[in-house]
Amino acid sequence: GQSLEQPSEVTAVEGAIVQINCTYQTSGFYGLSWYQQHDGGAPTFLSYNALDGLEETGRFSSFLSRSDSYGYLLLQELQMKDSASYFCAVRGSSNTGKLIFGQGTTLQVKP
Amino acid sequence: DAGVTQSPTHLIKTRGQQVTLRCSPKSGHDTVSWYQQALGQGPQFIFQYYEEEERQRGNFPDRFSGHQFPNYSSELNVNALLLGDSALYLCASTRALSYEQYFGPGTRLTVT
């Protein structure tokens, strides 16, 4: 089967750093993406890793280790507006871009 | 530049009925994917359309069908609605094989 595992909830304080882990087991792997979704809103793209290593985009960084089938999203200098659900998603096919999503991690940022 | 748009925003249907949801992709995008997101879950891939053809399909029954028009917009049709079809239906568009998918705000379908 195909599965992605991520923690269901994470809580952190404003200004702190938080890491959201994702492990995956899929029949095809062509990259790991991260999406943010506020309550009732559209998922928005945060980052993408096709190769091992760290990708940095402003306050957000994402890491991938293909040998460990593992990745994480790192959020720095947390702000209240970062409270949302975060999904890791595997690109399961090279020619269609089909995304296989995890169940999501709800991040609550407290003052 | 308008992003991905979907209509309607909300819809209430009765079990056994049929529904059509619509999606207009972001300008310049030619590929449209549909996802179903149940409450508290991650989006589940339904199918993807490219060049007016269904290119790949997820584990959804034939009650779910779709169409893509020459202007790249797309429709999702669901027949014989079940209570379990209640969910947020998301449309995502992308340009060819780009890894970044742009999602619309979704259509909230409630089946009673």
gemmi code that builds the backbone of each chain (N, CA, C; Angstrom):
import gemmi

chains = {
    "A": [
        ("GLY", (0.815, -1.192, 0.000), (0.000, 0.000, 0.000), (0.853, 1.247, 0.000)),
        ("GLN", (0.193, 2.378, 0.067), (0.888, 3.649, 0.089), (0.457, 4.401, 1.326)),
        ("SER", (1.427, 4.916, 2.090), (1.078, 5.630, 3.305), (2.107, 6.691, 3.613)),
        ("LEU", (1.646, 7.751, 4.217), (2.502, 8.812, 4.727), (2.112, 9.036, 6.178)),
        ("GLU", (3.098, 9.102, 7.050), (2.847, 9.280, 8.463), (3.408, 10.614, 8.929)),
        ("GLN", (2.586, 11.389, 9.608), (3.009, 12.641, 10.199), (2.252, 12.819, 11.500)),
        ("PRO", (2.809, 13.579, 12.460), (2.114, 13.761, 13.747), (0.794, 14.483, 13.523)),
        ("SER", (-0.191, 14.164, 14.331), (-1.510, 14.769, 14.145), (-1.555, 16.202, 14.658)),
        ("GLU", (-0.825, 16.480, 15.740), (-0.870, 17.828, 16.305), (0.502, 18.237, 16.837)),
        ("VAL", (0.807, 19.517, 16.713), (2.017, 20.099, 17.282), (1.640, 21.464, 17.836)),
        ("THR", (2.178, 21.775, 19.017), (1.933, 23.078, 19.631), (3.269, 23.755, 19.907)),
        ("ALA", (3.364, 25.051, 19.641), (4.591, 25.801, 19.877), (4.218, 27.245, 20.200)),
        ("VAL", (5.190, 27.980, 20.740), (4.940, 29.382, 21.086), (5.475, 30.296, 19.998)),
        ("GLU", (4.932, 31.460, 19.954), (5.341, 32.474, 18.993), (6.849, 32.727, 19.099)),
        ("GLY", (7.508, 32.799, 17.942), (8.940, 33.061, 17.923), (9.798, 31.812, 17.982)),
        ("ALA", (9.199, 30.689, 18.289), (9.953, 29.445, 18.423), (10.182, 28.794, 17.055)),
        ("ILE", (10.863, 27.639, 17.082), (11.105, 26.825, 15.891), (10.366, 25.493, 16.075)),
        ("VAL", (9.733, 25.009, 15.022), (9.046, 23.728, 15.114), (9.382, 22.881, 13.886)),
        ("GLN", (9.479, 21.584, 14.099), (9.783, 20.644, 13.017), (8.635, 19.650, 12.885)),
        ("ILE", (8.134, 19.467, 11.693), (7.059, 18.505, 11.421), (7.638, 17.403, 10.545)),
        ("ASN", (7.625, 16.191, 11.076), (8.231, 15.052, 10.379), (7.234, 14.322, 9.497)),
        ("CYS", (7.756, 13.661, 8.489), (6.921, 12.888, 7.571), (7.711, 11.671, 7.105)),
        ("THR", (7.168, 10.497, 7.306), (7.758, 9.284, 6.744), (6.780, 8.722, 5.733)),
        ("TYR", (7.324, 8.143, 4.668), (6.445, 7.698, 3.595), (6.803, 6.298, 3.134)),
        ("GLN", (5.800, 5.634, 2.611), (5.965, 4.325, 1.992), (5.046, 4.315, 0.785)),
        ("THR", (5.628, 4.498, -0.401), (4.825, 4.593, -1.619), (5.447, 3.748, -2.715)),
        ("SER", (4.646, 3.359, -3.679), (5.145, 2.518, -4.768), (5.980, 3.320, -5.749)),
        ("GLY", (5.762, 4.594, -5.849), (6.560, 5.449, -6.708), (6.934, 6.698, -5.928)),
        ("PHE", (8.119, 7.251, -6.208), (8.515, 8.470, -5.508), (9.269, 9.370, -6.466)),
        ("TYR", (8.729, 10.572, -6.648), (9.375, 11.543, -7.526), (9.508, 12.892, -6.860)),
        ("GLY", (9.342, 12.919, -5.512), (9.531, 14.164, -4.803), (8.556, 14.305, -3.650)),
        ("LEU", (8.932, 15.121, -2.662), (8.102, 15.357, -1.487), (7.758, 16.835, -1.418)),
        ("SER", (6.478, 17.120, -1.336), (6.003, 18.504, -1.245), (5.378, 18.748, 0.115)),
        ("TRP", (5.320, 20.021, 0.476), (4.619, 20.438, 1.688), (3.599, 21.511, 1.337)),
        ("TYR", (2.404, 21.372, 1.929), (1.325, 22.313, 1.706), (0.785, 22.787, 3.046)),
        ("GLN", (0.343, 24.044, 3.063), (-0.288, 24.636, 4.237), (-1.759, 24.849, 3.936)),
        ("GLN", (-2.616, 24.559, 4.916), (-4.049, 24.778, 4.726), (-4.644, 25.379, 5.986)),
        ("HIS", (-5.157, 26.596, 5.847), (-5.908, 27.197, 6.942), (-7.331, 26.664, 6.905)),
        ("ASP", (-7.990, 26.722, 8.062), (-9.341, 26.173, 8.208), (-10.248, 26.524, 7.041)),
        ("GLY", (-10.736, 25.498, 6.344), (-11.696, 25.721, 5.273), (-11.127, 26.352, 4.027)),
        ("GLY", (-9.797, 26.510, 3.983), (-9.207, 27.193, 2.840), (-8.548, 26.255, 1.857)),
        ("ALA", (-7.949, 26.825, 0.828), (-7.246, 26.040, -0.176), (-5.849, 25.691, 0.304)),
        ("PRO", (-5.385, 24.470, 0.069), (-3.983, 24.156, 0.355), (-3.078, 25.048, -0.492)),
        ("THR", (-2.021, 25.579, 0.130), (-1.068, 26.400, -0.616), (0.313, 25.767, -0.543)),
        ("PHE", (1.002, 25.795, -1.666), (2.316, 25.174, -1.804), (3.356, 25.900, -0.961)),
        ("LEU", (4.169, 25.118, -0.221), (5.250, 25.696, 0.580), (6.624, 25.356, 0.007)),
        ("SER", (6.855, 24.064, -0.278), (8.181, 23.669, -0.724), (8.136, 22.297, -1.381)),
        ("TYR", (9.270, 21.973, -2.052), (9.372, 20.706, -2.773), (10.808, 20.228, -2.737)),
        ("ASN", (10.986, 18.943, -2.434), (12.309, 18.320, -2.474), (12.264, 17.112, -3.403)),
        ("ALA", (13.069, 17.141, -4.424), (13.216, 15.973, -5.290), (14.476, 15.190, -4.962)),
        ("LEU", (15.482, 15.905, -4.474), (16.756, 15.289, -4.121), (17.012, 15.426, -2.624)),
        ("ASP", (17.912, 14.609, -2.100), (18.260, 14.669, -0.683), (18.822, 16.039, -0.323)),
        ("GLY", (18.513, 16.471, 0.893), (19.091, 17.716, 1.360), (18.048, 18.704, 1.820)),
        ("LEU", (18.532, 19.900, 2.069), (17.715, 20.954, 2.657), (17.390, 22.023, 1.615)),
        ("GLU", (16.123, 22.423, 1.572), (15.682, 23.534, 0.734), (15.161, 24.632, 1.652)),
        ("GLU", (15.612, 25.854, 1.435), (15.208, 26.944, 2.309), (14.429, 27.994, 1.528)),
        ("THR", (13.272, 28.383, 2.096), (12.455, 29.425, 1.496), (11.967, 30.334, 2.611)),
        ("GLY", (12.711, 31.400, 2.856), (12.335, 32.323, 3.913), (12.361, 31.664, 5.278)),
        ("ARG", (11.267, 31.740, 6.021), (11.216, 31.158, 7.354), (10.998, 29.646, 7.308)),
        ("PHE", (10.680, 29.121, 6.126), (10.397, 27.691, 6.004), (11.559, 26.964, 5.329)),
        ("SER", (11.880, 25.784, 5.846), (12.881, 24.924, 5.233), (12.301, 23.519, 5.160)),
        ("SER", (12.721, 22.764, 4.165), (12.273, 21.378, 4.066), (13.469, 20.492, 3.754)),
        ("PHE", (13.434, 19.302, 4.326), (14.546, 18.353, 4.212), (14.029, 17.029, 3.699)),
        ("LEU", (14.874, 16.338, 2.940), (14.511, 15.024, 2.419), (15.690, 14.070, 2.522)),
        ("SER", (15.389, 12.838, 2.970), (16.339, 11.743, 2.918), (15.641, 10.584, 2.225)),
        ("ARG", (15.956, 10.356, 0.970), (15.277, 9.301, 0.211), (15.638, 7.909, 0.729)),
        ("SER", (16.864, 7.736, 1.226), (17.269, 6.423, 1.728), (16.481, 6.045, 2.979)),
        ("ASP", (16.064, 7.053, 3.755), (15.285, 6.810, 4.968), (13.789, 6.989, 4.745)),
        ("SER", (13.392, 7.342, 3.521), (11.979, 7.627, 3.214), (11.413, 8.607, 4.245)),
        ("TYR", (12.120, 9.691, 4.422), (11.823, 10.622, 5.525), (12.059, 12.052, 5.085)),
        ("GLY", (11.213, 12.924, 5.566), (11.401, 14.342, 5.325), (10.841, 15.140, 6.480)),
        ("TYR", (11.180, 16.403, 6.534), (10.585, 17.271, 7.541), (10.457, 18.687, 7.025)),
        ("LEU", (9.531, 19.401, 7.655), (9.328, 20.823, 7.399), (9.727, 21.566, 8.666)),
        ("LEU", (10.559, 22.563, 8.513), (11.043, 23.348, 9.642), (10.489, 24.761, 9.520)),
        ("LEU", (9.791, 25.199, 10.541), (9.245, 26.552, 10.550), (9.952, 27.350, 11.637)),
        ("GLN", (10.570, 28.454, 11.243), (11.311, 29.286, 12.178), (10.548, 30.577, 12.467)),
        ("GLU", (10.918, 31.208, 13.585), (10.322, 32.492, 13.976), (8.794, 32.441, 13.851)),
        ("LEU", (8.215, 31.453, 14.518), (6.787, 31.205, 14.387), (5.949, 32.451, 14.663)),
        ("GLN", (4.912, 32.607, 13.845), (3.958, 33.695, 14.005), (2.574, 33.090, 14.195)),
        ("MET", (1.686, 33.875, 14.788), (0.326, 33.385, 15.059), (-0.338, 32.920, 13.758)),
        ("LYS", (-0.047, 33.612, 12.661), (-0.677, 33.268, 11.391), (-0.207, 31.913, 10.841)),
        ("ASP", (0.838, 31.332, 11.446), (1.303, 30.018, 11.016), (0.412, 28.888, 11.544)),
        ("SER", (-0.514, 29.208, 12.439), (-1.454, 28.208, 12.934), (-2.302, 27.725, 11.757)),
        ("ALA", (-2.163, 26.447, 11.451), (-2.811, 25.877, 10.264), (-2.527, 24.381, 10.242)),
        ("SER", (-3.041, 23.700, 9.231), (-2.688, 22.292, 9.002), (-1.604, 22.224, 7.946)),
        ("TYR", (-0.659, 21.314, 8.156), (0.454, 21.148, 7.241), (0.459, 19.704, 6.732)),
        ("PHE", (0.531, 19.574, 5.414), (0.473, 18.265, 4.781), (1.755, 17.989, 4.019)),
        ("CYS", (2.304, 16.801, 4.208), (3.341, 16.344, 3.301), (2.651, 15.547, 2.194)),
        ("ALA", (3.217, 15.574, 1.020), (2.597, 14.909, -0.121), (3.687, 14.373, -1.036)),
        ("VAL", (3.569, 13.110, -1.389), (4.524, 12.479, -2.299), (4.022, 12.599, -3.725)),
        ("ARG", (4.898, 13.007, -4.614), (4.580, 12.974, -6.042), (4.819, 11.544, -6.485)),
        ("GLY", (3.731, 10.836, -6.795), (3.821, 9.401, -7.019), (4.075, 8.983, -8.447)),
        ("SER", (4.078, 9.933, -9.354), (4.264, 9.582, -10.753), (5.048, 10.689, -11.431)),
        ("SER", (5.922, 10.315, -12.356), (6.755, 11.327, -13.005), (6.007, 12.066, -14.097)),
        ("ASN", (5.000, 11.417, -14.692), (4.372, 12.041, -15.842), (2.971, 12.570, -15.582)),
        ("THR", (2.490, 12.470, -14.347), (1.172, 13.024, -14.065), (1.174, 13.992, -12.881)),
        ("GLY", (2.156, 13.903, -12.017), (2.164, 14.787, -10.868), (1.143, 14.462, -9.812)),
        ("LYS", (0.589, 13.249, -9.851), (-0.388, 12.840, -8.834), (0.239, 12.975, -7.452)),
        ("LEU", (-0.478, 13.615, -6.529), (-0.005, 13.792, -5.163), (-0.709, 12.835, -4.218)),
        ("ILE", (0.086, 12.183, -3.361), (-0.444, 11.329, -2.304), (-0.183, 12.057, -1.001)),
        ("PHE", (-1.260, 12.449, -0.305), (-1.140, 13.286, 0.877), (-1.125, 12.480, 2.165)),
        ("GLY", (-0.414, 13.025, 3.157), (-0.527, 12.512, 4.510), (-1.809, 13.025, 5.149)),
        ("GLN", (-2.041, 12.626, 6.402), (-3.270, 13.009, 7.096), (-3.242, 14.436, 7.611)),
        ("GLY", (-2.045, 15.018, 7.639), (-1.937, 16.404, 8.067), (-1.546, 16.562, 9.523)),
        ("THR", (-0.833, 17.633, 9.804), (-0.433, 18.004, 11.162), (-1.024, 19.360, 11.490)),
        ("THR", (-1.796, 19.414, 12.551), (-2.364, 20.697, 12.982), (-1.372, 21.391, 13.891)),
        ("LEU", (-0.909, 22.552, 13.467), (0.030, 23.357, 14.249), (-0.730, 24.470, 14.939)),
        ("GLN", (-0.582, 24.520, 16.259), (-1.173, 25.607, 17.033), (-0.044, 26.452, 17.595)),
        ("VAL", (-0.027, 27.722, 17.255), (0.969, 28.650, 17.755), (0.326, 29.482, 18.864)),
        ("LYS", (0.959, 29.460, 20.023), (0.424, 30.186, 21.187), (1.266, 31.419, 21.464)),
        ("PRO", (0.625, 32.465, 22.009), (1.380, 33.700, 22.305), (2.408, 33.475, 23.417)),
    ],
    "B": [
        ("ASP", (-4.137, 38.496, -12.189), (-4.169, 37.113, -12.686), (-4.983, 36.272, -11.720)),
        ("ALA", (-6.130, 35.778, -12.180), (-6.991, 34.990, -11.313), (-6.342, 33.647, -11.062)),
        ("GLY", (-6.519, 33.173, -9.835), (-6.028, 31.852, -9.505), (-7.050, 30.807, -9.927)),
        ("VAL", (-7.003, 29.660, -9.281), (-7.955, 28.590, -9.577), (-9.311, 28.956, -8.958)),
        ("THR", (-10.344, 28.866, -9.750), (-11.681, 29.150, -9.230), (-12.550, 27.904, -9.323)),
        ("GLN", (-13.449, 27.770, -8.350), (-14.363, 26.624, -8.320), (-15.768, 27.105, -8.017)),
        ("SER", (-16.727, 26.397, -8.573), (-18.127, 26.707, -8.281), (-18.940, 25.424, -8.245)),
        ("PRO", (-19.999, 25.386, -7.430), (-20.333, 26.404, -6.434), (-19.440, 26.288, -5.203)),
        ("THR", (-19.627, 27.196, -4.256), (-18.854, 27.163, -3.015), (-19.377, 26.081, -2.083)),
        ("HIS", (-20.673, 26.034, -1.973), (-21.333, 25.039, -1.125), (-22.482, 24.413, -1.888)),
        ("LEU", (-22.780, 23.171, -1.524), (-23.850, 22.451, -2.210), (-24.438, 21.425, -1.249)),
        ("ILE", (-25.760, 21.353, -1.210), (-26.421, 20.331, -0.411), (-27.269, 19.475, -1.341)),
        ("LYS", (-27.035, 18.172, -1.313), (-27.754, 17.240, -2.175), (-28.323, 16.105, -1.325)),
        ("THR", (-29.270, 15.414, -1.917), (-29.889, 14.267, -1.263), (-29.277, 12.983, -1.802)),
        ("ARG", (-29.177, 12.002, -0.954), (-28.657, 10.681, -1.344), (-29.350, 10.192, -2.625)),
        ("GLY", (-28.544, 9.701, -3.566), (-29.078, 9.199, -4.829), (-29.057, 10.219, -5.958)),
        ("GLN", (-28.926, 11.484, -5.611), (-28.888, 12.510, -6.644), (-27.532, 12.558, -7.331)),
        ("GLN", (-27.454, 13.418, -8.345), (-26.226, 13.609, -9.104), (-25.763, 15.052, -8.927)),
        ("VAL", (-24.438, 15.273, -9.004), (-23.905, 16.618, -8.816), (-22.788, 16.888, -9.825)),
        ("THR", (-22.680, 18.145, -10.240), (-21.587, 18.576, -11.130), (-20.870, 19.748, -10.495)),
        ("LEU", (-19.563, 19.608, -10.345), (-18.727, 20.661, -9.794), (-17.830, 21.192, -10.906)),
        ("ARG", (-17.504, 22.489, -10.838), (-16.764, 23.110, -11.912), (-15.473, 23.757, -11.427)),
        ("CYS", (-14.503, 23.802, -12.325), (-13.192, 24.334, -11.980), (-12.598, 25.061, -13.180)),
        ("SER", (-12.071, 26.256, -12.922), (-11.305, 26.981, -13.945), (-9.871, 27.071, -13.467)),
        ("PRO", (-8.919, 26.577, -14.249), (-7.526, 26.578, -13.798), (-6.908, 27.962, -13.832)),
        ("LYS", (-5.775, 28.067, -13.170), (-4.991, 29.306, -13.210), (-4.565, 29.559, -14.652)),
        ("SER", (-4.489, 30.829, -15.003), (-4.095, 31.203, -16.352), (-2.747, 30.592, -16.719)),
        ("GLY", (-2.696, 29.969, -17.895), (-1.458, 29.361, -18.361), (-1.296, 27.898, -17.969)),
        ("HIS", (-2.199, 27.410, -17.155), (-2.135, 26.000, -16.729), (-3.000, 25.129, -17.629)),
        ("ASP", (-2.503, 23.913, -17.915), (-3.221, 23.042, -18.835), (-3.645, 21.711, -18.208)),
        ("THR", (-3.273, 21.505, -16.974), (-3.543, 20.228, -16.309), (-4.385, 20.464, -15.064)),
        ("VAL", (-5.435, 19.674, -14.920), (-6.344, 19.831, -13.790), (-6.484, 18.502, -13.058)),
        ("SER", (-6.340, 18.558, -11.740), (-6.537, 17.375, -10.896), (-7.665, 17.651, -9.918)),
        ("TRP", (-8.367, 16.597, -9.548), (-9.435, 16.704, -8.562), (-9.081, 15.853, -7.345)),
        ("TYR", (-9.388, 16.409, -6.168), (-9.128, 15.727, -4.908), (-10.389, 15.798, -4.032)),
        ("GLN", (-10.562, 14.759, -3.216), (-11.622, 14.747, -2.220), (-10.984, 14.836, -0.846)),
        ("GLN", (-11.455, 15.754, -0.020), (-10.905, 15.897, 1.321), (-12.016, 15.773, 2.353)),
        ("ALA", (-12.026, 14.654, 3.057), (-12.978, 14.468, 4.149), (-12.503, 15.262, 5.355)),
        ("LEU", (-13.401, 15.557, 6.253), (-13.079, 16.367, 7.423), (-11.955, 15.742, 8.248)),
        ("GLY", (-10.915, 16.516, 8.502), (-9.810, 16.031, 9.319), (-8.842, 15.121, 8.614)),
        ("GLN", (-8.993, 14.973, 7.291), (-8.126, 14.088, 6.508), (-7.343, 14.877, 5.465)),
        ("GLY", (-6.371, 14.217, 4.879), (-5.654, 14.817, 3.772), (-6.419, 14.624, 2.475)),
        ("PRO", (-6.167, 15.449, 1.475), (-6.840, 15.284, 0.175), (-6.509, 13.931, -0.447)),
        ("GLN", (-7.514, 13.325, -1.082), (-7.343, 12.050, -1.785), (-7.513, 12.297, -3.286)),
        ("PHE", (-6.567, 11.807, -4.071), (-6.559, 12.019, -5.519), (-7.694, 11.265, -6.182)),
        ("ILE", (-8.499, 11.995, -6.970), (-9.596, 11.353, -7.703), (-9.154, 11.034, -9.132)),
        ("PHE", (-8.786, 12.052, -9.895), (-8.243, 11.863, -11.245), (-7.634, 13.165, -11.739)),
        ("GLN", (-6.939, 13.038, -12.877), (-6.276, 14.173, -13.490), (-6.609, 14.218, -14.975)),
        ("TYR", (-6.795, 15.447, -15.478), (-7.085, 15.647, -16.884), (-6.007, 16.479, -17.551)),
        ("TYR", (-5.636, 16.055, -18.740), (-4.651, 16.765, -19.551), (-5.030, 16.558, -21.002)),
        ("GLU", (-5.035, 17.623, -21.776), (-5.416, 17.561, -23.193), (-6.758, 16.861, -23.359)),
        ("GLU", (-7.691, 17.202, -22.476), (-9.076, 16.731, -22.528), (-9.225, 15.224, -22.307)),
        ("GLU", (-8.155, 14.585, -21.806), (-8.211, 13.162, -21.536), (-7.929, 12.897, -20.054)),
        ("GLU", (-8.548, 11.868, -19.503), (-8.233, 11.437, -18.147), (-6.891, 10.730, -18.192)),
        ("ARG", (-5.907, 11.276, -17.516), (-4.547, 10.756, -17.628), (-4.239, 9.743, -16.533)),
        ("GLN", (-4.818, 9.953, -15.346), (-4.600, 9.010, -14.249), (-5.789, 9.084, -13.311)),
        ("ARG", (-6.080, 7.952, -12.665), (-7.240, 7.875, -11.804), (-6.851, 7.261, -10.475)),
        ("GLY", (-7.425, 7.778, -9.390), (-7.205, 7.211, -8.065), (-8.225, 6.124, -7.782)),
        ("ASN", (-8.291, 5.682, -6.542), (-9.187, 4.588, -6.162), (-10.590, 5.088, -5.871)),
        ("PHE", (-11.235, 5.550, -6.880), (-12.620, 6.020, -6.757), (-13.485, 5.259, -7.749)),
        ("PRO", (-14.745, 4.967, -7.361), (-15.630, 4.191, -8.244), (-16.031, 4.983, -9.481)),
        ("ASP", (-16.625, 4.249, -10.425), (-17.035, 4.855, -11.693), (-18.115, 5.915, -11.524)),
        ("ARG", (-18.721, 5.979, -10.338), (-19.711, 7.039, -10.096), (-19.074, 8.423, -10.239)),
        ("PHE", (-17.766, 8.461, -10.077), (-17.016, 9.709, -10.219), (-16.488, 9.785, -11.657)),
        ("SER", (-16.887, 10.820, -12.354), (-16.411, 11.005, -13.719), (-16.089, 12.474, -13.935)),
        ("GLY", (-15.368, 12.734, -15.002), (-14.979, 14.117, -15.228), (-14.879, 14.456, -16.687)),
        ("HIS", (-14.522, 15.690, -16.907), (-14.372, 16.164, -18.276), (-13.469, 17.388, -18.254)),
        ("GLN", (-12.689, 17.545, -19.330), (-11.918, 18.768, -19.487), (-12.277, 19.386, -20.827)),
        ("PHE", (-12.466, 20.664, -20.847), (-12.871, 21.386, -22.050), (-11.652, 21.984, -22.759)),
        ("PRO", (-11.828, 22.401, -24.025), (-10.692, 22.969, -24.772), (-10.043, 24.175, -24.090)),
        ("ASN", (-10.782, 24.894, -23.263), (-10.184, 26.046, -22.564), (-9.533, 25.619, -21.252)),
        ("TYR", (-9.378, 24.316, -21.043), (-8.714, 23.689, -19.897), (-9.578, 23.630, -18.634)),
        ("SER", (-10.742, 24.273, -18.623), (-11.610, 24.144, -17.462), (-12.090, 22.702, -17.349)),
        ("SER", (-12.617, 22.364, -16.187), (-12.948, 20.962, -15.940), (-14.211, 20.845, -15.102)),
        ("GLU", (-14.848, 19.710, -15.231), (-16.011, 19.366, -14.411), (-15.786, 18.034, -13.725)),
        ("LEU", (-16.324, 17.916, -12.534), (-16.358, 16.647, -11.807), (-17.823, 16.291, -11.611)),
        ("ASN", (-18.202, 15.101, -12.029), (-19.569, 14.619, -11.874), (-19.586, 13.439, -10.912)),
        ("VAL", (-20.542, 13.452, -10.012), (-20.718, 12.318, -9.117), (-22.171, 11.876, -9.212)),
        ("ASN", (-22.372, 10.605, -9.559), (-23.718, 10.043, -9.671), (-24.079, 9.237, -8.432)),
        ("ALA", (-25.376, 9.030, -8.239), (-25.870, 8.167, -7.158), (-25.179, 8.502, -5.843)),
        ("LEU", (-25.311, 9.741, -5.423), (-24.599, 10.229, -4.245), (-24.883, 9.392, -2.998)),
        ("LEU", (-23.814, 9.171, -2.231), (-23.889, 8.476, -0.949), (-23.565, 9.467, 0.166)),
        ("LEU", (-23.991, 9.137, 1.367), (-23.678, 10.013, 2.506), (-22.171, 10.213, 2.634)),
        ("GLY", (-21.411, 9.170, 2.338), (-19.959, 9.205, 2.449), (-19.280, 10.089, 1.431)),
        ("ASP", (-20.033, 10.587, 0.456), (-19.459, 11.510, -0.529), (-19.381, 12.932, 0.010)),
        ("SER", (-19.945, 13.166, 1.175), (-19.862, 14.488, 1.789), (-18.398, 14.809, 2.079)),
        ("ALA", (-17.920, 15.914, 1.537), (-16.503, 16.263, 1.652), (-16.268, 17.612, 0.998)),
        ("LEU", (-15.016, 18.080, 1.123), (-14.557, 19.250, 0.375), (-13.898, 18.736, -0.891)),
        ("TYR", (-14.356, 19.190, -2.043), (-13.780, 18.764, -3.315), (-12.881, 19.881, -3.842)),
        ("LEU", (-11.624, 19.525, -3.990), (-10.610, 20.489, -4.389), (-10.163, 20.249, -5.822)),
        ("CYS", (-9.980, 21.330, -6.526), (-9.429, 21.282, -7.868), (-8.032, 21.899, -7.799)),
        ("ALA", (-7.087, 21.303, -8.483), (-5.727, 21.830, -8.515), (-5.262, 21.907, -9.964)),
        ("SER", (-4.597, 22.979, -10.297), (-4.091, 23.086, -11.665), (-2.580, 23.259, -11.652)),
        ("THR", (-1.975, 22.884, -12.766), (-0.537, 23.017, -12.915), (-0.214, 23.135, -14.395)),
        ("ARG", (0.997, 23.537, -14.677), (1.441, 23.619, -16.063), (2.241, 22.370, -16.373)),
        ("ALA", (1.756, 21.572, -17.281), (2.426, 20.347, -17.732), (2.926, 19.529, -16.544)),
        ("LEU", (4.242, 19.320, -16.423), (4.788, 18.441, -15.400), (5.380, 19.196, -14.212)),
        ("SER", (4.980, 20.451, -14.035), (5.468, 21.215, -12.888), (5.085, 20.536, -11.583)),
        ("TYR", (5.954, 20.629, -10.582), (5.669, 19.987, -9.297), (4.759, 20.833, -8.424)),
        ("GLU", (4.595, 22.107, -8.738), (3.801, 22.990, -7.893), (2.364, 23.019, -8.375)),
        ("GLN", (1.460, 22.529, -7.536), (0.050, 22.536, -7.886), (-0.649, 23.672, -7.141)),
        ("TYR", (-1.512, 24.362, -7.854), (-2.272, 25.469, -7.291), (-3.704, 24.984, -7.049)),
        ("PHE", (-4.129, 25.103, -5.789), (-5.453, 24.623, -5.419), (-6.481, 25.748, -5.406)),
        ("GLY", (-7.701, 25.381, -5.772), (-8.817, 26.283, -5.631), (-9.384, 26.213, -4.222)),
        ("PRO", (-10.352, 27.068, -3.905), (-10.919, 27.111, -2.555), (-11.815, 25.928, -2.228)),
        ("GLY", (-12.189, 25.164, -3.249), (-12.967, 23.965, -2.993), (-14.463, 24.181, -3.036)),
        ("THR", (-15.173, 23.076, -3.214), (-16.634, 23.049, -3.110), (-16.981, 22.132, -1.956)),
        ("ARG", (-17.716, 22.666, -0.993), (-18.147, 21.857, 0.155), (-19.459, 21.173, -0.199)),
        ("LEU", (-19.413, 19.843, -0.365), (-20.609, 19.066, -0.720), (-21.137, 18.352, 0.528)),
        ("THR", (-22.397, 18.549, 0.802), (-23.062, 17.853, 1.897), (-24.167, 16.993, 1.307)),
        ("VAL", (-24.137, 15.699, 1.612), (-25.165, 14.777, 1.140), (-26.009, 14.355, 2.340)),
        ("THR", (-27.314, 14.582, 2.223), (-28.213, 14.260, 3.346), (-29.119, 13.086, 3.010)),
    ],
}
model = gemmi.Model(1)
for chain_id, residues in chains.items():
    chain = gemmi.Chain(chain_id)
    for i, (resn, *xyz) in enumerate(residues, 1):
        res = gemmi.Residue()
        res.name, res.seqid = resn, gemmi.SeqId(i, " ")
        for name, pos in zip(("N", "CA", "C"), xyz):
            atom = gemmi.Atom()
            atom.name, atom.element = name, gemmi.Element(name[0])
            atom.pos, atom.b_iso = gemmi.Position(*pos), 0.0
            res.add_atom(atom)
        chain.add_residue(res)
    model.add_chain(chain)
structure = gemmi.Structure()
structure.add_model(model)
structure.setup_entities()
